[in-house]
Amino acid sequence: MSMQPPGTRPRDSTPMVLPFPRPGRLIQDAYQDLEVAANSSLQRLSTFSGLDDLPRPWDPARCTDRDLRLELWAWLDAVVSWHNHQQVWDAHATIPACWPHHPHLVHQIAVLADQRHHAGQALTSDLLEDWHRYTLPAFTDRMNNQLREHCADSHQPWPAQGRHSRYQAESSRAERQGRFESDTSTWTFPQTATGGRL
């Protein structure tokens, strides 16, 4: 049994900082495939088939494999928990628990996680400094601007639902399509020097 010197506090066994959550194996494989493609010569890239189909973890809609997608959600959830514990002091910067109900947050959290993951893999602190200086504050500002106080205590219905429904209504679609067709039928497209359209 160790004795504490008089007037000192007992030691706290909690680490001062927690590591950024590591992505799972399938996400790491996706990153590896993307890195190989990114570092390939143009000649070698032309031999890649399905380059456009490679999943991008920063763009969840591009992760179409079920197991990869589930792994992505688990990773992003761990990243949100880490963010809220390690990066937030004031409640206004906390990502709400209902983030999976907000597509705008899902898209942004995926980019936030990707940028932080890459910053942690770098061999210098430059990317991490940029993440702290630009990426994180910009994300927090956008989140606060978009959510305001809507989900402070519990998830709130989407305030823009009415406008979105009106936009998707058949009458609105038909009106826009008519406007598009009217514009393209009456507009005289500028000619280039060789006589073709711009």
Residue pairs with C-beta under 8 A, 6 or more apart in sequence:
4 10
17 86
18 82
18 85
18 86
20 79
20 82
20 116
20 117
20 120
21 75
21 78
21 79
21 81
21 82
22 28
23 31
23 57
23 71
23 75
23 117
24 71
24 74
24 75
25 71
26 65
26 67
26 68
26 71
27 57
27 68
27 71
27 72
27 75
30 54
30 55
30 56
30 57
30 63
30 68
31 57
31 117
33 54
34 54
34 56
37 45
37 48
37 51
37 54
40 48
45 51
54 62
55 62
55 63
55 64
55 65
55 68
56 62
56 63
57 63
57 72
57 75
57 110
57 113
57 114
58 110
58 111
58 113
58 114
58 115
59 107
59 110
60 69
60 72
60 76
60 106
60 107
60 110
63 69
63 72
72 110
73 100
75 113
76 106
76 109
76 110
76 113
79 109
79 112
79 113
79 116
80 95
80 99
80 109
83 95
83 112
84 94
84 95
87 93
87 136
88 94
92 140
92 144
93 140
93 144
95 105
95 109
95 143
96 102
96 105
96 147
96 151
96 152
96 155
97 155
98 151
98 154
98 155
99 105
99 106
99 109
100 106
101 155
102 146
102 147
102 151
104 146
105 143
105 146
105 147
108 139
108 142
108 143
111 139
112 135
112 136
112 139
115 127
115 131
115 135
116 131
116 135
118 127
119 127
119 128
119 130
119 131
120 128
122 128
150 156
150 159
158 164
166 172
189 197
189 198
190 197
190 198
191 197
191 198
192 198
